[in-house]
Amino acid sequence: MQDTWKKKFTILWIGQFISLISSSAVNFAIIIWLSLETGSAEVLAFAAIAGLLPQAVIGPFAGVYIDRWDRKKTMIFADGFVAFCTLIMSVSFYLGHESLWLIYTMLGLRSVGSAFHMPAMQAAIPMLAPQSELLRIAGINQIIQSVSSIAGPALGALAIGFSSIGNVLLLDIVGALVAITALLFIHIPNPEIAEQAKASFDQVWKDMKIGFQEIYLNKGLLYLFLYSIIAMFCIMPVAVLFPLMTINHFGGDKFEMSLIEIIWGVGMLLGGSVLGIWKPNINKVVMINLMNIIIGITFSWSGWLTAAQFIFFAILTAVGGVAASLYNASFTTLIQEEIKPNMLGRVFSLYYSLIVIPSVVGLLCTGFIADFIGISQTFVILGLLISLVGVVSFFTPSLMKLGSK
């Protein structure tokens, strides 16, 4: 049994690894192209919104179907749909139609595919491995994502330096095909569904309400989601402004932009390695709270740096990457432990939707913030707010009891 689940994960991880590297390369290539072509914080913010908002809107509905459908097939079709959207974008660039609205539309449609793929992936993991291994698996997942974050930007910057953006987009299609092929070689069991009623609108709405109740009735989980939403409201504008911080404040170019992305990935790799090799006994809620504080400090400190302190900015970025990796792994594992397997699709979809909606509001303010407050001051203010969320979390009893049973 032990060897069986490990073999399945090895095949799954290989496919996802190739797919993540190609997606990371393509995403960074698009960021470089938009940054250099427009130099606009608003354009980057709108691109981020296009990639997030559809997922937020359909996420709760997607979760209901994910818990009913075959999770393996859901992942395959979602990957295929994302690849098809990328192909359309590539062809349009090849034909010379470099329209911002086309980019926004295709990013939005890719987001629809992600609304099904990511929750299905997270919901499938507890069906493949023992619960005692979930934190370690989350750590290894962070390693894979981190290596992708390191190699992806480097590959994206190299590719767009030697080829057109239309050709670079084809990398994402190759990655999706590899991920789909890997999924064909493994069996992912699905949980028993108590109600076999057809997924009519009334039934879908009922299942959505059950998902909301699963979160609402667990006060610790409710606060965990609430604080995570507030933190993401602050994190998203900062994440979008990272390329412009590198270019405008520190006077960087393509090399420095890719270097910062790579360093963030190195930090995430270190954090994932800690969890993948060594399973810490620290309470997961304590870990989440501490990582919020650390991430906030790295953002604020970065905003206080002078233009000549780029090296220190890179060091702080690496520390932030480590903290983000530990946060993500702890958060995901806590949800997988607290929620029944047949509810995970709904809960993860609801979470992804809930964090996106306020994130979009924050992103809409990004252009105003960057123009009137300044990018460096934005890092300082939002970083302090993120740290404050971590501090307040320690004084929430129901949250601190979460995961202690």
C-alpha positions as a Python dict, from the first residue, in 0.01 Angstrom:
ca = {
    (1, 'M'): (0, 0, 0),
    (2, 'Q'): (284, 237, 96),
    (3, 'D'): (467, 178, -233),
    (4, 'T'): (143, 212, -432),
    (5, 'W'): (55, 562, -318),
    (6, 'K'): (417, 674, -352),
    (7, 'K'): (430, 551, -713),
    (8, 'K'): (105, 733, -792),
    (9, 'F'): (238, 1056, -646),
    (10, 'T'): (567, 1021, -833),
    (11, 'I'): (383, 1000, -1167),
    (12, 'L'): (145, 1281, -1066),
    (13, 'W'): (430, 1506, -949),
    (14, 'I'): (633, 1455, -1269),
    (15, 'G'): (338, 1565, -1483),
    (16, 'Q'): (253, 1859, -1260),
    (17, 'F'): (618, 1963, -1240),
    (18, 'I'): (654, 1995, -1618),
    (19, 'S'): (318, 2171, -1641),
    (20, 'L'): (402, 2417, -1362),
    (21, 'I'): (740, 2507, -1511),
    (22, 'S'): (588, 2577, -1851),
    (23, 'S'): (299, 2778, -1699),
    (24, 'S'): (541, 2974, -1481),
    (25, 'A'): (757, 3052, -1784),
    (26, 'V'): (457, 3168, -1987),
    (27, 'N'): (307, 3373, -1702),
    (28, 'F'): (637, 3552, -1642),
    (29, 'A'): (687, 3610, -2014),
    (30, 'I'): (344, 3779, -2024),
    (31, 'I'): (438, 3992, -1721),
    (32, 'I'): (765, 4098, -1889),
    (33, 'W'): (584, 4178, -2212),
    (34, 'L'): (314, 4383, -2038),
    (35, 'S'): (563, 4561, -1811),
    (36, 'L'): (799, 4661, -2091),
    (37, 'E'): (525, 4738, -2345),
    (38, 'T'): (306, 4948, -2114),
    (39, 'G'): (495, 5016, -1787),
    (40, 'S'): (151, 5052, -1630),
    (41, 'A'): (49, 4930, -1285),
    (42, 'E'): (-314, 4942, -1397),
    (43, 'V'): (-250, 4710, -1693),
    (44, 'L'): (-77, 4457, -1468),
    (45, 'A'): (-362, 4486, -1218),
    (46, 'F'): (-629, 4431, -1485),
    (47, 'A'): (-438, 4127, -1614),
    (48, 'A'): (-431, 3986, -1260),
    (49, 'I'): (-804, 4057, -1217),
    (50, 'A'): (-882, 3883, -1548),
    (51, 'G'): (-694, 3579, -1422),
    (52, 'L'): (-871, 3576, -1085),
    (53, 'L'): (-1229, 3706, -1113),
    (54, 'P'): (-1387, 3424, -1321),
    (55, 'Q'): (-1247, 3173, -1075),
    (56, 'A'): (-1412, 3362, -791),
    (57, 'V'): (-1749, 3380, -964),
    (58, 'I'): (-1782, 3015, -1068),
    (59, 'G'): (-1568, 2867, -790),
    (60, 'P'): (-1853, 2777, -550),
    (61, 'F'): (-2049, 2610, -832),
    (62, 'A'): (-1737, 2431, -956),
    (63, 'G'): (-1676, 2284, -611),
    (64, 'V'): (-2019, 2118, -606),
    (65, 'Y'): (-1948, 1944, -936),
    (66, 'I'): (-1593, 1852, -838),
    (67, 'D'): (-1732, 1659, -539),
    (68, 'R'): (-1970, 1477, -775),
    (69, 'W'): (-1750, 1421, -1079),
    (70, 'D'): (-1451, 1195, -1130),
    (71, 'R'): (-1164, 1411, -1001),
    (72, 'K'): (-908, 1268, -1242),
    (73, 'K'): (-1125, 1345, -1546),
    (74, 'T'): (-1198, 1691, -1408),
    (75, 'M'): (-825, 1767, -1389),
    (76, 'I'): (-767, 1633, -1742),
    (77, 'F'): (-1046, 1838, -1901),
    (78, 'A'): (-948, 2150, -1706),
    (79, 'D'): (-584, 2120, -1822),
    (80, 'G'): (-701, 2065, -2180),
    (81, 'F'): (-928, 2371, -2173),
    (82, 'V'): (-649, 2594, -2037),
    (83, 'A'): (-415, 2468, -2310),
    (84, 'F'): (-677, 2543, -2577),
    (85, 'C'): (-716, 2902, -2450),
    (86, 'T'): (-339, 2947, -2458),
    (87, 'L'): (-331, 2818, -2815),
    (88, 'I'): (-586, 3081, -2922),
    (89, 'M'): (-376, 3353, -2758),
    (90, 'S'): (-61, 3222, -2929),
    (91, 'V'): (-223, 3217, -3272),
    (92, 'S'): (-351, 3572, -3227),
    (93, 'F'): (-2, 3696, -3142),
    (94, 'Y'): (140, 3503, -3437),
    (95, 'L'): (-110, 3682, -3666),
    (96, 'G'): (-8, 4019, -3521),
    (97, 'H'): (-321, 4085, -3309),
    (98, 'E'): (-148, 4201, -2989),
    (99, 'S'): (-461, 4326, -2816),
    (100, 'L'): (-478, 4385, -2441),
    (101, 'W'): (-846, 4293, -2443),
    (102, 'L'): (-767, 3960, -2608),
    (103, 'I'): (-506, 3891, -2338),
    (104, 'Y'): (-757, 3980, -2064),
    (105, 'T'): (-1023, 3755, -2222),
    (106, 'M'): (-794, 3454, -2260),
    (107, 'L'): (-656, 3499, -1908),
    (108, 'G'): (-1016, 3502, -1787),
    (109, 'L'): (-1101, 3179, -1970),
    (110, 'R'): (-783, 3016, -1836),
    (111, 'S'): (-907, 3115, -1491),
    (112, 'V'): (-1227, 2917, -1554),
    (113, 'G'): (-1017, 2605, -1613),
    (114, 'S'): (-816, 2673, -1298),
    (115, 'A'): (-1140, 2703, -1097),
    (116, 'F'): (-1191, 2331, -1161),
    (117, 'H'): (-830, 2207, -1170),
    (118, 'M'): (-683, 2339, -844),
    (119, 'P'): (-967, 2234, -608),
    (120, 'A'): (-987, 1893, -781),
    (121, 'M'): (-612, 1847, -728),
    (122, 'Q'): (-627, 1944, -359),
    (123, 'A'): (-938, 1730, -303),
    (124, 'A'): (-773, 1428, -468),
    (125, 'I'): (-462, 1426, -246),
    (126, 'P'): (-628, 1290, 73),
    (127, 'M'): (-777, 1009, -140),
    (128, 'L'): (-428, 899, -247),
    (129, 'A'): (-219, 920, 70),
    (130, 'P'): (-247, 849, 445),
    (131, 'Q'): (-350, 1146, 659),
    (132, 'S'): (-23, 1123, 855),
    (133, 'E'): (168, 1209, 536),
    (134, 'L'): (-40, 1510, 427),
    (135, 'L'): (193, 1778, 569),
    (136, 'R'): (497, 1610, 414),
    (137, 'I'): (315, 1586, 79),
    (138, 'A'): (218, 1952, 106),
    (139, 'G'): (587, 2029, 163),
    (140, 'I'): (689, 1832, -146),
    (141, 'N'): (418, 2009, -345),
    (142, 'Q'): (575, 2336, -230),
    (143, 'I'): (916, 2211, -349),
    (144, 'I'): (771, 2138, -693),
    (145, 'Q'): (601, 2478, -709),
    (146, 'S'): (920, 2644, -586),
    (147, 'V'): (1147, 2480, -843),
    (148, 'S'): (892, 2587, -1102),
    (149, 'S'): (909, 2940, -963),
    (150, 'I'): (1287, 2931, -1003),
    (151, 'A'): (1313, 2766, -1345),
    (152, 'G'): (995, 2919, -1491),
    (153, 'P'): (1097, 3289, -1484),
    (154, 'A'): (1448, 3203, -1602),
    (155, 'L'): (1303, 3002, -1891),
    (156, 'G'): (1041, 3270, -1964),
    (157, 'A'): (1297, 3553, -1970),
    (158, 'L'): (1530, 3346, -2190),
    (159, 'A'): (1249, 3243, -2424),
    (160, 'I'): (1108, 3593, -2473),
    (161, 'G'): (1463, 3720, -2532),
    (162, 'F'): (1509, 3481, -2823),
    (163, 'S'): (1156, 3443, -2956),
    (164, 'S'): (822, 3621, -2988),
    (165, 'I'): (557, 3612, -2715),
    (166, 'G'): (335, 3404, -2945),
    (167, 'N'): (593, 3127, -2966),
    (168, 'V'): (667, 3139, -2593),
    (169, 'L'): (299, 3071, -2519),
    (170, 'L'): (332, 2730, -2687),
    (171, 'L'): (538, 2611, -2389),
    (172, 'D'): (222, 2608, -2178),
    (173, 'I'): (49, 2377, -2425),
    (174, 'V'): (338, 2129, -2414),
    (175, 'G'): (329, 2133, -2032),
    (176, 'A'): (-47, 2069, -2023),
    (177, 'L'): (-11, 1771, -2258),
    (178, 'V'): (257, 1618, -2033),
    (179, 'A'): (37, 1666, -1723),
    (180, 'I'): (-264, 1507, -1895),
    (181, 'T'): (-53, 1212, -2012),
    (182, 'A'): (74, 1153, -1657),
    (183, 'L'): (-281, 1150, -1520),
    (184, 'L'): (-377, 877, -1767),
    (185, 'F'): (-136, 638, -1594),
    (186, 'I'): (-275, 665, -1239),
    (187, 'H'): (-603, 581, -1069),
    (188, 'I'): (-750, 843, -834),
    (189, 'P'): (-1031, 707, -616),
    (190, 'N'): (-1335, 922, -551),
    (191, 'P'): (-1515, 948, -215),
    (192, 'E'): (-1858, 796, -167),
    (193, 'I'): (-2133, 1047, -235),
    (194, 'A'): (-2421, 1016, 7),
    (195, 'E'): (-2673, 1179, -222),
    (196, 'Q'): (-2689, 1052, -576),
    (197, 'A'): (-2950, 1305, -687),
    (198, 'K'): (-2897, 1476, -1018),
    (199, 'A'): (-2708, 1803, -999),
    (200, 'S'): (-3011, 2025, -1069),
    (201, 'F'): (-2994, 2394, -984),
    (202, 'D'): (-3176, 2337, -653),
    (203, 'Q'): (-2942, 2052, -564),
    (204, 'V'): (-2634, 2253, -660),
    (205, 'W'): (-2753, 2545, -446),
    (206, 'K'): (-2822, 2307, -159),
    (207, 'D'): (-2473, 2156, -187),
    (208, 'M'): (-2321, 2503, -194),
    (209, 'K'): (-2502, 2592, 127),
    (210, 'I'): (-2372, 2272, 286),
    (211, 'G'): (-2021, 2382, 190),
    (212, 'F'): (-2076, 2725, 349),
    (213, 'Q'): (-2215, 2561, 663),
    (214, 'E'): (-1910, 2334, 686),
    (215, 'I'): (-1700, 2649, 721),
    (216, 'Y'): (-1944, 2862, 923),
    (217, 'L'): (-2014, 2601, 1192),
    (218, 'N'): (-1643, 2555, 1257),
    (219, 'K'): (-1559, 2889, 1421),
    (220, 'G'): (-1184, 2828, 1411),
    (221, 'L'): (-1202, 2755, 1038),
    (222, 'L'): (-1422, 3061, 985),
    (223, 'Y'): (-1163, 3289, 1147),
    (224, 'L'): (-884, 3117, 954),
    (225, 'F'): (-1063, 3200, 628),
    (226, 'L'): (-1146, 3554, 742),
    (227, 'Y'): (-787, 3641, 834),
    (228, 'S'): (-657, 3477, 516),
    (229, 'I'): (-897, 3690, 308),
    (230, 'I'): (-777, 4010, 480),
    (231, 'A'): (-413, 3911, 427),
    (232, 'M'): (-471, 3833, 59),
    (233, 'F'): (-644, 4170, 13),
    (234, 'C'): (-309, 4326, 110),
    (235, 'I'): (-80, 4073, -60),
    (236, 'M'): (-225, 4085, -412),
    (237, 'P'): (-146, 4453, -488),
    (238, 'V'): (208, 4402, -358),
    (239, 'A'): (250, 4089, -573),
    (240, 'V'): (140, 4279, -883),
    (241, 'L'): (374, 4570, -807),
    (242, 'F'): (687, 4354, -760),
    (243, 'P'): (799, 4390, -1127),
    (244, 'L'): (743, 4767, -1121),
    (245, 'M'): (922, 4792, -784),
    (246, 'T'): (1221, 4623, -945),
    (247, 'I'): (1212, 4846, -1255),
    (248, 'N'): (1106, 5184, -1115),
    (249, 'H'): (1247, 5190, -761),
    (250, 'F'): (1565, 4983, -806),
    (251, 'G'): (1628, 5068, -1173),
    (252, 'G'): (1624, 4705, -1290),
    (253, 'D'): (1541, 4545, -1624),
    (254, 'K'): (1452, 4196, -1755),
    (255, 'F'): (1746, 4036, -1573),
    (256, 'E'): (1661, 4189, -1235),
    (257, 'M'): (1290, 4111, -1279),
    (258, 'S'): (1362, 3744, -1347),
    (259, 'L'): (1623, 3736, -1068),
    (260, 'I'): (1370, 3850, -808),
    (261, 'E'): (1119, 3590, -927),
    (262, 'I'): (1388, 3321, -911),
    (263, 'I'): (1496, 3426, -562),
    (264, 'W'): (1135, 3412, -441),
    (265, 'G'): (1122, 3059, -584),
    (266, 'V'): (1445, 2965, -407),
    (267, 'G'): (1292, 3079, -79),
    (268, 'M'): (982, 2870, -142),
    (269, 'L'): (1204, 2575, -231),
    (270, 'L'): (1384, 2601, 102),
    (271, 'G'): (1054, 2623, 290),
    (272, 'G'): (908, 2324, 106),
    (273, 'S'): (1227, 2125, 164),
    (274, 'V'): (1196, 2176, 538),
    (275, 'L'): (847, 2025, 537),
    (276, 'G'): (928, 1755, 281),
    (277, 'I'): (1230, 1621, 471),
    (278, 'W'): (1143, 1706, 831),
    (279, 'K'): (789, 1706, 973),
    (280, 'P'): (789, 1982, 1238),
    (281, 'N'): (582, 1940, 1554),
    (282, 'I'): (482, 2307, 1561),
    (283, 'N'): (106, 2368, 1568),
    (284, 'K'): (-7, 2450, 1214),
    (285, 'V'): (-209, 2755, 1327),
    (286, 'V'): (97, 2896, 1506),
    (287, 'M'): (299, 2836, 1187),
    (288, 'I'): (39, 3019, 975),
    (289, 'N'): (26, 3318, 1211),
    (290, 'L'): (405, 3348, 1232),
    (291, 'M'): (443, 3330, 856),
    (292, 'N'): (192, 3612, 810),
    (293, 'I'): (399, 3827, 1044),
    (294, 'I'): (723, 3744, 861),
    (295, 'I'): (578, 3803, 514),
    (296, 'G'): (448, 4142, 627),
    (297, 'I'): (786, 4239, 771),
    (298, 'T'): (969, 4149, 447),
    (299, 'F'): (727, 4362, 242),
    (300, 'S'): (749, 4662, 476),
    (301, 'W'): (1125, 4644, 505),
    (302, 'S'): (1154, 4627, 125),
    (303, 'G'): (959, 4951, 100),
    (304, 'W'): (1202, 5126, 336),
    (305, 'L'): (1507, 5035, 127),
    (306, 'T'): (1689, 5290, -88),
    (307, 'A'): (1742, 5239, -462),
    (308, 'A'): (2102, 5128, -394),
    (309, 'Q'): (1997, 4839, -166),
    (310, 'F'): (1878, 4594, -434),
    (311, 'I'): (2082, 4308, -284),
    (312, 'F'): (1905, 4346, 49),
    (313, 'F'): (1572, 4355, -138),
    (314, 'A'): (1666, 4019, -291),
    (315, 'I'): (1747, 3875, 55),
    (316, 'L'): (1413, 3992, 194),
    (317, 'T'): (1239, 3841, -109),
    (318, 'A'): (1400, 3503, -34),
    (319, 'V'): (1285, 3518, 330),
    (320, 'G'): (934, 3605, 213),
    (321, 'G'): (941, 3303, -20),
    (322, 'V'): (1032, 3070, 267),
    (323, 'A'): (749, 3213, 479),
    (324, 'A'): (496, 3187, 193),
    (325, 'S'): (590, 2821, 135),
    (326, 'L'): (547, 2728, 502),
    (327, 'Y'): (219, 2921, 516),
    (328, 'N'): (69, 2755, 207),
    (329, 'A'): (165, 2402, 312),
    (330, 'S'): (36, 2446, 668),
    (331, 'F'): (-289, 2608, 553),
    (332, 'T'): (-365, 2340, 292),
    (333, 'T'): (-288, 2054, 530),
    (334, 'L'): (-505, 2205, 804),
    (335, 'I'): (-804, 2221, 567),
    (336, 'Q'): (-747, 1864, 446),
    (337, 'E'): (-741, 1742, 807),
    (338, 'E'): (-1045, 1939, 922),
    (339, 'I'): (-1283, 1871, 630),
    (340, 'K'): (-1432, 1536, 523),
    (341, 'P'): (-1301, 1408, 184),
    (342, 'N'): (-1643, 1431, 17),
    (343, 'M'): (-1662, 1802, 108),
    (344, 'L'): (-1311, 1911, 13),
    (345, 'G'): (-1396, 2016, -344),
    (346, 'R'): (-1663, 2254, -223),
    (347, 'V'): (-1457, 2394, 64),
    (348, 'F'): (-1144, 2457, -145),
    (349, 'S'): (-1352, 2614, -423),
    (350, 'L'): (-1529, 2839, -174),
    (351, 'Y'): (-1197, 2940, -23),
    (352, 'Y'): (-1042, 3026, -360),
    (353, 'S'): (-1351, 3231, -444),
    (354, 'L'): (-1363, 3408, -109),
    (355, 'I'): (-999, 3520, -123),
    (356, 'V'): (-1025, 3638, -483),
    (357, 'I'): (-1318, 3879, -442),
    (358, 'P'): (-1144, 4113, -191),
    (359, 'S'): (-818, 4061, -381),
    (360, 'V'): (-984, 4204, -691),
    (361, 'V'): (-1093, 4508, -490),
    (362, 'G'): (-734, 4551, -376),
    (363, 'L'): (-608, 4514, -732),
    (364, 'L'): (-853, 4776, -859),
    (365, 'C'): (-688, 5018, -617),
    (366, 'T'): (-336, 4923, -731),
    (367, 'G'): (-309, 5191, -1000),
    (368, 'F'): (-435, 5463, -763),
    (369, 'I'): (-203, 5344, -486),
    (370, 'A'): (103, 5328, -712),
    (371, 'D'): (38, 5673, -859),
    (372, 'F'): (-62, 5869, -548),
    (373, 'I'): (106, 5689, -258),
    (374, 'G'): (409, 5546, -433),
    (375, 'I'): (515, 5185, -484),
    (376, 'S'): (761, 5176, -193),
    (377, 'Q'): (508, 5327, 49),
    (378, 'T'): (253, 5072, -70),
    (379, 'F'): (492, 4793, 31),
    (380, 'V'): (535, 4951, 376),
    (381, 'I'): (167, 5009, 454),
    (382, 'L'): (31, 4679, 323),
    (383, 'G'): (319, 4484, 479),
    (384, 'L'): (239, 4626, 822),
    (385, 'L'): (-128, 4531, 779),
    (386, 'I'): (-33, 4170, 691),
    (387, 'S'): (184, 4145, 1003),
    (388, 'L'): (-103, 4287, 1209),
    (389, 'V'): (-328, 4004, 1083),
    (390, 'G'): (-73, 3752, 1210),
    (391, 'V'): (-58, 3919, 1552),
    (392, 'V'): (-438, 3942, 1591),
    (393, 'S'): (-469, 3573, 1497),
    (394, 'F'): (-278, 3475, 1812),
    (395, 'F'): (-551, 3644, 2021),
    (396, 'T'): (-840, 3451, 1862),
    (397, 'P'): (-913, 3151, 2091),
    (398, 'S'): (-1127, 2946, 1850),
    (399, 'L'): (-861, 2978, 1579),
    (400, 'M'): (-579, 2877, 1815),
    (401, 'K'): (-774, 2562, 1910),
    (402, 'L'): (-803, 2456, 1546),
    (403, 'G'): (-616, 2137, 1463),
    (404, 'S'): (-540, 2058, 1829),
    (405, 'K'): (-784, 1766, 1855),
}
